[in-house]
Amino acid sequence: MGHSHDHGHGGHGHDHTHGANKKTLLIAFIIITAYMVVEVIGGFMTNSLALLSDAGHMLSDSIALGVGVAAFAMAEKVANTTKTFGYKRFEILAAVFNGVTLIAIAIFIFFEAIQRFMQPAEIATTGMLIVAIIGLLVNILVAFILLRGGDTHDNLNMRAALAHVISDMLGSFGAIIAALLIMAFGWSWADPLASIIVAVLVLRSGLAVTKDSVHVLMEGTPTNVVFDDIVKTIEETPAIKRLHDLHIWTITSGTNALSCHIVVDDNLTIRETQKVLDDLEHKLQHKNITHITVQFESSESTHHNELICDLNEEHHHDHDHVH
């Protein structure tokens, strides 16, 4: 009975969000990079290893934000014959890169802190305090810009960037408390202790972002889609007898796709079949599916009927029909 394919109409809103995300990340990238230079100079002038390691953290923020901007720019490239979904998945690769970077930074901070416990460094605390306070204010500003201007809830790339900035904000906060403790009580161990607390938080956000990104790359069912609910919606649509070979996955943040085989009444006309498709598309759009591909089949179809298709056991006749 052939095959029918349709796009959702949610694209315009997604493009608008995409543009806002890119602009927001670019502003954040410029601010963070500029302050990182200030912090490196401050670190050398005050002989503060805490500030230099925080500057290193900010360098990773700067790289993460830069990669994020590049990812949004790549995602705008149009689809072609070799990349039929375009370059939208690049955003997810950028999120993986950011997540792994956060994990690497956390491990690096742990090692630095252990060395500092064994060999406390002499620190110019006043200079350290001033630079750390400015750093905290810069990070609060950037976090505010990201939360206000971008989609940090659904977009993995934006979430990864925000995770970097928040962990950096905590780093500055830790450096302020450590500087105050050293100034008041001479507790040189406060500096590495603050670093370790920050490292734990950095590691946690890094693991979360990496896990979510890998789930998308593994074509996992989107987190904002309820699989059983989709099955129920399709099976309850009039004229649909049976559903099988259902796949639901994420192309990139905010774009979920679905493909399936549907058995319909044998006596349906092409117009009636189209009506079934339109009805289905409309229902699925309200359930966060933006791109659907449906293959209609008659009840005499010889395809296997499992709801979830096992690609390892594909029938030998699969090359006979067009997907």
C-alpha positions as CSV (number, residue, x, y, z in Angstrom):
1,M,0.0,0.0,0.0
2,G,3.0,2.2,-0.2
3,H,4.3,4.7,2.2
4,S,3.4,8.1,3.4
5,H,5.7,10.7,4.9
6,D,5.0,14.0,6.6
7,H,6.7,16.8,8.4
8,G,5.5,18.5,11.5
9,H,4.8,22.3,11.4
10,G,6.8,23.0,14.6
11,G,9.9,24.1,12.6
12,H,9.3,27.9,12.7
13,G,9.3,28.0,16.5
14,H,12.4,25.8,16.6
15,D,14.3,28.1,14.2
16,H,13.4,31.1,16.4
17,T,14.7,29.4,19.5
18,H,17.8,28.3,17.6
19,G,18.6,31.9,16.6
20,A,18.1,33.1,20.2
21,N,20.3,30.3,21.6
22,K,23.1,31.1,19.1
23,K,23.0,34.8,19.9
24,T,22.9,34.2,23.7
25,L,25.9,31.8,23.5
26,L,27.9,34.2,21.5
27,I,27.4,37.0,24.0
28,A,28.3,34.6,26.9
29,F,31.4,33.4,24.9
30,I,32.7,37.0,24.5
31,I,32.2,37.9,28.2
32,I,33.7,34.7,29.6
33,T,36.7,34.9,27.2
34,A,37.4,38.5,28.1
35,Y,37.3,37.8,31.8
36,M,39.4,34.7,31.5
37,V,42.3,36.9,30.2
38,V,41.8,39.2,33.3
39,E,41.9,36.2,35.6
40,V,45.1,34.8,34.1
41,I,46.8,38.2,34.6
42,G,45.4,38.4,38.2
43,G,46.6,34.8,38.9
44,F,50.2,35.6,37.9
45,M,50.2,39.0,39.7
46,T,48.9,37.5,43.0
47,N,50.8,34.2,42.7
48,S,47.4,32.5,43.3
49,L,47.2,29.0,42.0
50,A,43.5,29.0,42.9
51,L,42.9,31.9,40.4
52,L,45.1,30.2,37.7
53,S,43.2,27.0,38.1
54,D,39.9,28.9,38.0
55,A,41.2,30.6,34.9
56,G,41.9,27.2,33.4
57,H,38.3,26.3,34.3
58,M,37.1,29.5,32.5
59,L,39.3,28.5,29.5
60,S,37.3,25.3,29.3
61,D,34.1,27.4,29.6
62,S,35.3,29.6,26.8
63,I,36.1,26.5,24.6
64,A,32.7,25.0,25.5
65,L,30.8,28.1,24.6
66,G,32.8,28.5,21.4
67,V,32.1,24.9,20.4
68,G,28.4,25.6,21.2
69,V,28.3,28.6,18.9
70,A,30.0,26.6,16.2
71,A,27.4,23.8,16.7
72,F,24.5,26.1,16.2
73,A,26.2,27.6,13.1
74,M,26.8,24.0,11.8
75,A,23.1,23.1,12.5
76,E,22.0,25.9,10.2
77,K,23.7,24.2,7.2
78,V,21.0,22.8,4.8
79,A,20.4,19.1,4.3
80,N,22.1,17.6,1.3
81,T,22.4,14.2,-0.4
82,T,25.1,13.0,2.0
83,K,23.5,14.5,5.2
84,T,19.8,14.1,4.7
85,F,19.0,15.5,8.2
86,G,21.5,18.4,7.7
87,Y,24.1,19.0,10.4
88,K,21.6,19.3,13.3
89,R,23.1,16.3,15.2
90,F,26.3,18.4,15.5
91,E,24.7,20.1,18.5
92,I,24.6,16.8,20.3
93,L,28.2,16.0,19.5
94,A,29.1,19.5,21.0
95,A,27.1,18.6,24.1
96,V,29.1,15.3,24.4
97,F,32.3,17.2,24.0
98,N,31.3,19.7,26.8
99,G,30.2,16.9,29.1
100,V,33.5,15.0,28.7
101,T,35.4,18.2,29.2
102,L,33.6,18.9,32.5
103,I,34.5,15.4,33.7
104,A,38.2,15.9,32.7
105,I,38.3,19.3,34.5
106,A,36.8,17.7,37.7
107,I,39.5,15.0,37.7
108,F,42.2,17.6,37.1
109,I,40.9,19.7,40.0
110,F,41.0,16.6,42.3
111,F,44.7,16.0,41.5
112,E,45.6,19.7,41.9
113,A,43.8,19.8,45.3
114,I,45.5,16.7,46.6
115,Q,48.9,18.2,45.7
116,R,47.9,21.5,47.4
117,F,47.0,19.6,50.7
118,M,50.5,18.1,50.7
119,Q,52.3,21.4,49.7
120,P,50.3,24.5,50.7
121,A,51.1,27.5,48.5
122,E,51.8,31.1,49.6
123,I,48.9,33.2,48.3
124,A,48.3,37.0,48.0
125,T,44.8,36.7,49.5
126,T,43.6,40.3,48.9
127,G,44.3,40.2,45.2
128,M,42.8,36.7,45.1
129,L,39.6,37.8,46.8
130,I,39.1,40.8,44.5
131,V,39.6,38.8,41.3
132,A,37.4,35.9,42.7
133,I,34.6,38.4,43.5
134,I,34.7,39.9,40.0
135,G,34.7,36.4,38.6
136,L,31.6,35.5,40.6
137,L,29.8,38.6,39.3
138,V,30.8,37.8,35.7
139,N,29.6,34.2,36.0
140,I,26.3,35.4,37.6
141,L,25.8,37.8,34.6
142,V,26.6,35.1,32.1
143,A,24.3,32.5,33.8
144,F,21.5,35.2,33.8
145,I,22.0,35.9,30.1
146,L,21.9,32.1,29.2
147,L,18.8,31.5,31.3
148,R,17.0,34.6,30.0
149,G,17.9,34.4,26.3
150,G,18.3,30.7,25.6
151,D,16.4,27.4,25.9
152,T,18.4,25.8,28.8
153,H,15.6,23.4,29.5
154,D,15.2,21.4,26.3
155,N,18.4,22.2,24.4
156,L,21.3,19.9,25.4
157,N,23.9,22.2,24.0
158,M,22.6,25.2,26.0
159,R,22.3,23.0,29.1
160,A,25.9,21.9,28.8
161,A,27.0,25.6,28.5
162,L,25.0,26.6,31.5
163,A,26.4,23.7,33.5
164,H,29.9,25.0,32.7
165,V,29.1,28.5,33.8
166,I,27.3,27.4,37.0
167,S,30.2,25.2,38.0
168,D,32.5,28.1,37.3
169,M,30.3,30.4,39.5
170,L,30.7,27.8,42.3
171,G,34.5,27.8,41.7
172,S,34.6,31.6,42.2
173,F,32.4,31.3,45.3
174,G,34.7,28.7,46.7
175,A,37.7,30.9,46.0
176,I,36.1,33.8,47.8
177,I,35.3,31.7,50.9
178,A,38.8,30.1,50.8
179,A,40.4,33.6,50.6
180,L,38.4,34.9,53.5
181,L,39.3,31.8,55.7
182,I,43.0,32.2,54.9
183,M,42.9,35.9,55.6
184,A,41.0,35.4,58.9
185,F,42.5,32.2,60.3
186,G,45.5,31.4,58.1
187,W,43.8,28.1,57.1
188,S,45.8,27.3,53.9
189,W,43.9,24.0,53.5
190,A,40.6,25.9,52.9
191,D,41.8,26.5,49.3
192,P,42.2,22.9,48.2
193,L,39.0,21.9,50.2
194,A,37.0,24.5,48.2
195,S,38.5,23.1,45.0
196,I,37.4,19.5,45.9
197,I,33.8,20.6,46.7
198,V,33.6,22.4,43.3
199,A,35.2,19.3,41.5
200,V,32.4,17.1,42.8
201,L,29.7,19.5,41.5
202,V,31.5,19.8,38.1
203,L,31.8,16.0,37.8
204,R,28.0,15.6,38.6
205,S,26.9,18.1,35.9
206,G,29.5,16.6,33.4
207,L,28.2,13.1,33.9
208,A,24.5,14.2,33.5
209,V,25.1,16.1,30.2
210,T,27.2,13.3,28.8
211,K,24.6,10.6,29.7
212,D,21.8,12.6,28.1
213,S,23.9,13.3,24.9
214,V,24.9,9.6,24.6
215,H,21.2,8.6,24.9
216,V,20.4,10.8,21.9
217,L,23.3,9.4,19.9
218,M,22.1,5.9,20.7
219,E,18.8,6.8,19.2
220,G,17.1,6.4,22.6
221,T,13.4,7.3,23.0
222,P,13.2,11.0,23.7
223,T,12.9,11.9,27.4
224,N,9.9,14.2,26.7
225,V,8.0,11.4,24.9
226,V,6.0,8.6,26.6
227,F,6.4,5.5,24.4
228,D,3.2,3.7,25.6
229,D,1.2,6.9,25.2
230,I,2.3,7.1,21.5
231,V,1.4,3.5,20.9
232,K,-2.1,4.1,22.5
233,T,-2.6,7.3,20.4
234,I,-1.8,5.5,17.1
235,E,-3.8,2.3,17.9
236,E,-6.9,4.3,18.9
237,T,-7.0,6.2,15.6
238,P,-10.0,5.0,13.6
239,A,-9.2,2.8,10.6
240,I,-5.9,1.6,12.1
241,K,-6.0,-2.1,12.7
242,R,-2.4,-2.8,13.8
243,L,0.9,-1.1,14.4
244,H,4.4,-2.5,14.2
245,D,8.1,-1.6,13.6
246,L,7.7,1.6,15.7
247,H,10.9,3.7,16.2
248,I,11.0,7.0,18.1
249,W,14.2,9.0,18.4
250,T,15.7,12.5,18.7
251,I,17.4,14.1,15.7
252,T,18.6,17.1,17.8
253,S,17.2,19.0,20.8
254,G,13.6,20.0,20.1
255,T,13.2,17.7,17.0
256,N,11.8,14.2,17.6
257,A,11.1,11.8,14.8
258,L,8.9,8.7,14.5
259,S,8.6,6.0,11.9
260,C,6.3,3.0,11.9
261,H,4.3,0.5,9.8
262,I,0.5,0.7,10.1
263,V,-2.0,-1.9,8.9
264,V,-5.3,-0.2,7.7
265,D,-8.6,-1.4,6.3
266,D,-8.1,-2.9,2.9
267,N,-11.0,-0.9,1.4
268,L,-9.6,2.6,2.2
269,T,-9.2,5.0,-0.7
270,I,-6.0,7.1,-1.1
271,R,-7.9,10.2,0.2
272,E,-9.2,8.3,3.3
273,T,-5.6,7.0,4.0
274,Q,-4.3,10.6,3.7
275,K,-7.0,11.7,6.2
276,V,-5.8,9.0,8.6
277,L,-2.2,10.3,8.2
278,D,-3.3,14.0,8.8
279,D,-5.3,13.0,11.9
280,L,-2.3,11.0,13.2
281,E,0.2,13.8,12.5
282,H,-2.0,16.3,14.3
283,K,-2.3,14.1,17.4
284,L,1.4,13.3,17.5
285,Q,2.5,16.9,17.3
286,H,0.8,17.5,20.7
287,K,3.0,14.7,22.0
288,N,6.3,16.3,21.0
289,I,6.8,14.4,17.7
290,T,7.8,16.9,15.0
291,H,8.7,14.5,12.1
292,I,6.7,11.4,11.1
293,T,7.2,8.7,8.5
294,V,4.4,6.1,8.2
295,Q,4.3,3.0,5.9
296,F,0.7,1.9,5.3
297,E,0.0,-1.8,4.7
298,S,-2.9,-4.0,3.9
299,S,-4.1,-6.8,6.3
300,E,-2.6,-9.3,3.8
301,S,0.9,-7.9,4.4
302,T,3.5,-10.5,5.1
303,H,5.6,-8.4,7.4
304,H,6.3,-9.6,11.0
305,N,4.1,-7.9,13.6
306,E,6.4,-7.1,16.5
307,L,5.8,-3.6,17.9
308,I,9.5,-3.0,18.2
309,C,11.5,-4.3,15.2
310,D,14.6,-6.4,15.9
311,L,17.0,-5.3,13.2
312,N,19.1,-8.5,13.6
313,E,16.2,-10.6,12.5
314,E,15.0,-8.7,9.5
315,H,13.2,-10.8,7.0
316,H,15.0,-11.6,3.7
317,H,12.3,-10.0,1.7
318,D,12.9,-6.5,3.1
319,H,14.6,-5.3,0.0
320,D,11.3,-5.9,-1.9
321,H,9.5,-2.8,-0.5
322,V,10.5,0.9,-0.4
323,H,11.1,2.6,2.9
